Amino acid sequence: MHATHTLRLIWGQLGAALLLALCSFAAHAASDCFEQAGAYQGVNPTVLRAIVWFESKGDANAVHRNADGSVDIGQAQINSIHFSTLARYGVPRHALTDACVNVFVAAWLLKQKMVRHGNTWRAIGAYHSETPAQRDSYARSIQRVLVSWGELQPR
């Protein structure tokens, strides 16, 4: 009986250690995705992290149904308006729940806004909406996240 209890304890500890190692690996891999996506698209990975934090607190499985009938998917809340374009590039809707795919798509979308608006808060706000009031409100929200992380000085 004592040997069985000891064996269970050892396996329990090994299982906990393995789980911790896998979680650390997954967190590191996800962190690398921000750096890789940012470098690939020429956007700031810290801004990508702030967008993800604001949108879903990093929940890769987040789904939000909007009042207009559209759907936002994944940690960066990629809107369904982009699904047909993404499908043409070989990115199906279900792939957006992969944290790394979602971040790469977010970086691509943000880069499109930067091409249009420059490397500005307007571009960051336009990630959410081109409507000026919503765009500017979103940009301020991302600024607040960055300030709270110590990445920006408060205005």
C-alpha positions in Angstrom: 0.0 0.0 0.0 2.8 2.4 0.9 4.6 1.7 -2.4 1.5 2.4 -4.4 0.9 5.7 -2.5 4.5 6.7 -3.2 4.2 5.8 -6.8 1.1 7.9 -7.2 2.7 10.8 -5.5 5.7 10.6 -7.8 3.5 10.4 -10.9 1.4 13.2 -9.6 4.5 15.4 -9.2 5.9 14.4 -12.6 2.5 15.2 -14.2 2.4 18.6 -12.5 6.0 19.3 -13.6 5.2 18.2 -17.2 2.0 20.4 -17.2 4.0 23.4 -15.9 6.7 22.8 -18.6 4.1 22.5 -21.4 2.4 25.7 -20.2 5.7 27.5 -20.1 6.6 26.3 -23.5 3.2 27.3 -24.9 3.4 30.8 -23.3 7.0 31.2 -24.7 5.8 30.0 -28.2 2.9 32.4 -28.2 5.2 35.2 -27.1 7.5 34.4 -30.0 4.5 34.7 -32.3 4.1 38.3 -31.4 7.7 39.0 -32.2 7.7 37.0 -35.4 4.4 38.5 -36.7 5.5 42.0 -35.8 8.9 41.6 -37.5 7.2 40.0 -40.6 4.7 42.8 -41.0 6.8 45.6 -39.7 4.5 46.4 -36.8 5.3 46.8 -33.1 4.8 43.5 -31.3 4.0 45.3 -28.1 1.1 47.1 -29.8 -0.1 43.6 -31.0 0.1 42.4 -27.4 -1.9 45.4 -26.2 -4.6 44.8 -28.9 -4.8 41.1 -27.8 -5.0 42.1 -24.2 -7.7 44.6 -24.8 -9.7 42.4 -27.1 -9.7 39.1 -25.2 -7.2 39.1 -22.4 -5.3 36.6 -24.6 -8.1 34.1 -24.9 -7.4 32.2 -28.2 -10.9 30.7 -28.1 -12.7 34.0 -27.6 -15.8 34.5 -29.8 -18.0 37.6 -29.8 -21.2 38.0 -31.8 -21.7 41.7 -32.7 -25.0 43.6 -32.9 -24.5 43.9 -36.7 -24.4 40.1 -37.1 -20.7 39.8 -37.6 -18.5 37.6 -35.4 -15.1 38.3 -33.9 -12.8 35.2 -33.5 -9.7 34.5 -31.4 -7.5 36.5 -29.2 -7.2 39.5 -31.5 -10.9 39.3 -32.3 -10.6 39.0 -36.1 -13.9 40.1 -37.6 -15.9 37.9 -40.0 -15.8 40.7 -42.6 -12.2 39.4 -43.3 -13.1 35.7 -43.6 -13.5 35.6 -47.4 -10.2 37.5 -48.0 -8.4 35.3 -45.5 -9.9 32.1 -47.1 -8.4 33.3 -50.5 -5.0 33.4 -48.8 -5.5 29.9 -47.4 -6.6 30.9 -43.8 -9.9 29.2 -43.0 -12.1 30.6 -40.2 -11.3 27.7 -37.8 -7.6 28.5 -38.0 -8.2 31.8 -36.3 -8.5 30.0 -32.9 -4.8 29.1 -33.2 -3.2 31.8 -31.2 -0.2 32.2 -33.5 -2.3 32.3 -36.7 -4.6 34.9 -35.1 -1.6 37.1 -34.1 -0.2 36.9 -37.7 -3.6 37.9 -39.1 -3.9 40.7 -36.6 -0.4 42.0 -37.6 -1.4 41.8 -41.3 -4.6 43.7 -40.7 -2.8 46.3 -38.6 -0.1 46.7 -41.3 -2.9 47.4 -43.8 -4.2 50.2 -41.6 -0.6 51.6 -41.2 -0.2 51.7 -45.0 -3.4 53.7 -45.2 -2.9 56.0 -42.1 0.8 55.8 -41.4 2.5 54.6 -38.2 -0.1 56.5 -36.1 -2.7 56.1 -33.4 -5.2 56.5 -36.2 -4.0 53.3 -37.7 -4.1 51.5 -34.4 -7.7 52.8 -33.9 -8.6 51.8 -37.4 -7.7 48.2 -36.5 -11.1 48.3 -34.8 -13.1 50.7 -36.9 -12.7 53.4 -39.6 -15.6 55.4 -38.0 -13.8 58.3 -36.4 -15.4 58.3 -33.0 -15.0 54.5 -32.6 -11.5 54.6 -34.1 -10.3 57.3 -31.7 -11.9 55.6 -28.7 -10.2 52.3 -29.5 -6.8 54.0 -30.0 -7.2 55.6 -26.5 -8.0 52.2 -25.1 -4.8 50.7 -26.5 -2.9 53.7 -25.2 -4.3 53.1 -21.7 -3.1 49.4 -21.9 0.4 50.5 -22.9 0.5 53.1 -20.2 -0.6 50.5 -17.6 2.2 48.3 -18.7 4.8 51.1 -18.5 5.4 51.1 -22.2 4.1 54.7 -22.7 4.1 57.8 -20.5 0.7 59.0 -19.5 -0.5 62.0 -21.4 
